[in-house]
Amino acid sequence: MAELVFFSGTMDCGKSTLALQMDHNHRARSRVGLIFTKLDRMGESVLSSRLGLSTQAHEVNDELDFWDVVVEHLTHGQRADYLICDESQFYTAAQIEQLARIVDELGIDVNCFGITADFRTELFPGSKRLFELADRVQVLQVAALCWCGARATHNARLIDGVMVVEGEQVVVGDTAASDSLVEYEVLCRRHYMRRMSSHAARLASATPDVLPFDLDVCAIPARD
């Protein structure tokens, strides 16, 4: 029986890598699928992993209707045994409902991959609807790590190296070091609540080569 499955986690936990591996495994068994993504770090119409792997994909925008796309694909005599939907946290609630309809009425497996919560710890609309409708929610077992070595559970947004907790929900960036104004870093809950990114921890350290793993030296920043 077809299922709607949501593979979720923080940044850096291997969601896109798993999506690419899953597509490879299906194709190796002569199954045919459709791949979708939205706002991938590599640009439009591509699903990419930080490991350097990538494949072509259908770019999702707010106007795209998954039901219409799949039905048109099938009525032109083409197969669709499964769907891979990456960056599904950015999909609209209505689009998640369309994916559920594809599972229920067309019997096609839909596998969604996405981040659970944003940099403010609030659920993305797509993720929220997936939690409500998915047949299964699977938290990925590859643990992303905070700079302190603990399991990362939160996504932090940094602007010019400074962690922020206000702003638009969707701003494209990456966890890789770059010259970009906007960067993201995964943190454990304790360091997220203290707004203590690795950059801030180095500034707080007496020795620049050593991060202050002792939480007591990581003072809680003053709130405005």
SULHUNOR-V992882 format. One record per pair of residues at least 12 apart in sequence whose ideal C-beta (glycine too) atoms are under 10 Angstrom apart, sorted by the first residue. I is the first residue (numbers start at 1). GAP is how many residues later the second one is. Records with the same first field share a line. If there is no record, write none. Layout:
I: GAP  GAP
This chain:
1: 102  103  106  108  134
2: 79  80  100  101  102  103  104  105  106  107  108  133
3: 100  105  106  107  108  131  132  133
4: 79  81  92  95  96  97  98  99  100  104  105  106  107  108  126  129  130  131  132  133
5: 17  98  104  105  106  107  108  125  129  130  131  132  133
6: 79  82  83  90  93  104  105  106  107  108  110  120  121  123  124  125  127  128  129  130  131  132  133
7: 12  15  78  79  81  104  105  106  107  123  127  129  130  131  132  133
8: 80  81  104  105  106  107  108  109  119  122  123  126  129  130  131  132
9: 104  105  106  107  129  130  131  132  133  134  135  143  144  146  177
10: 105  106  107  129  130  133  134  135  136  141  142  143  144  145  146  165  174  176  177
11: 39  104  133  141  143  144  145  162  163  164  173  174  175
12: 38  130  131  132  133  140  143  163  164  172  173  174
13: 102  126  127  128  129  130  131  132  138  139  173
14: 35  36  37  99  126  127  128  129  130
15: 34  71  72  73  74  97  98  99  100  125  127
16: 21  24  25  26  31  32  33  34  35  37  38  39  68  70  71  97
17: 31  32  33  34  35  36  96  123  125
18: 31  66  68  93  95  120  122  123  124
19: 16  18  28  29  30  34  36  38  65  66  67  68  69  92  93  94  95
20: 15  27  28  29  31  33  34  35  64  66  93
21: 28  32
22: 60  62  87  89  91
23: 12  24  32  34  59  61  63  88
24: 29  31
26: 55  56  58  83  85
27: 28  54  55
29: 52
30: 49  51
31: 48  49  50  51  78
32: 41  46  47  48  49  50
33: 46  47  48  49  50  51  75  76  77  78
34: 23  24  32  35  36  39  44  45  46  47  48  49  50  51  68  74  76
35: 12  20  21  22  23  47  48  49  50  51
36: 21  22  23  24  28  30  33  47  48  49  50  51  52  55  59  63  74  76
37: 18  19  20  21  22  23  47  48  49  50  51  53  76
38: 19  20  21  22  23  24  26  47  48  49  50  51  52  53  57  76  88  132
39: 20  21  22  47  48  50  51  131  132  133
40: 14  17  19  46  47  132
41: 46  131  132  133  134  135
42: 12  132
43: 16  129
44: 13  14  15  17
45: 12  13  14  15
46: 13  40
47: 37  38  39  40  66
48: 38
49: 37
50: 124  125  126
55: 29  31
57: 27  28  29  30
58: 15  25  27
60: 25  26  27  28  30  31  32  35  66
61: 29  31  34
62: 28  29  30  32  33
63: 29  32
64: 27  28  31  34
65: 29  30  33
66: 17  19  25  28  29  30  31  32  33  34  35  36  44
67: 28  30  31  32  34  35  38  39
68: 30
69: 14  29  33
70: 13  28  29  31  32  36  38  40
71: 31  34  35
74: 32  34
79: 29
80: 22  26  28  29
81: 26  27  28
82: 26  27  28  29
83: 16  19  20  23  25  26  27  28  29
84: 25  26  27  28  29
85: 14  25  26  27  28  29  41  45
86: 25  26  27  28
87: 25  26  27  28  37  39
88: 22  23  24  25  26  27  36  38  39  41  42
89: 23  24  25  26  27  28  29  34  35  36  37  38  39  41  80  81
90: 24  25  34  35  36  37  79  80  82
91: 21  23  33  34  35  36  38  39
92: 33  34  37
93: 32  33  35  36  37  39  40
94: 31  35
95: 30  31  34
96: 14  16  29  30  31  32  33  34  35  36  37  38
97: 32  35  36
98: 12
99: 12  13  27  30  31  34  35
100: 29  30  32  33  34  35
103: 30  31  32
104: 31
109: 26
110: 24  25
111: 25  27
112: 14  15  18  22  25
113: 25  27
114: 12  13  16
115: 12  40  69
116: 12  14  15  21  23  37  38  39
117: 36  37  38
118: 36  37  39  49  50  51  52  53
119: 35  36  37  38  39  44  45  46  47  48  50  52  54  63  65  66  73
120: 34  35  36  37  44  45  46  47  49
121: 32  33  34  35  44  68  71  72
122: 47
124: 45  46
125: 44
143: 43
144: 31  42  43  44
145: 41  42  43
146: 39  40  41  42  43  44  45  46  50  51  52
147: 38  39  40  41  44  49  50  51  52  53  54  55  64  66
148: 39  40  42  43  48  50  53  63  64  65  66  67  70
149: 39  62  64
150: 37  38  39  40  41  63
151: 35  37  38
152: 23  33  34  35  36  37  39  40
153: 33  34  35  36  37  39
154: 31  32  33  34  35  36  37  38  39
155: 20  29  30  31  32  37
156: 19  27  28  29  30  31  35  36  39  40  41  42
157: 14  16  25  26  27  28  40
158: 15  17  22  23  24  25  26  27  39  40  41  42
159: 12  14  21  22  23  24
160: 20  21  22  23  39
161: 22  24  36  37  38  39  41  42
162: 33  35  37  38  59
163: 20  22  24  28  29  31  32  33  34  36  37  58
164: 18  31
165: 27  30  58
166: 58
167: 15
171: 13
172: 12
173: 12
183: 14  16
185: 12  13  14
190: 25  28
191: 24  27
193: 27
194: 21  24  25  26  27
195: 23  25  26  28
196: 15  16  19  21  22  23  24  25
198: 13
200: 12  18  19  21
201: 12  16  17
204: 13  14  15
205: 12  13
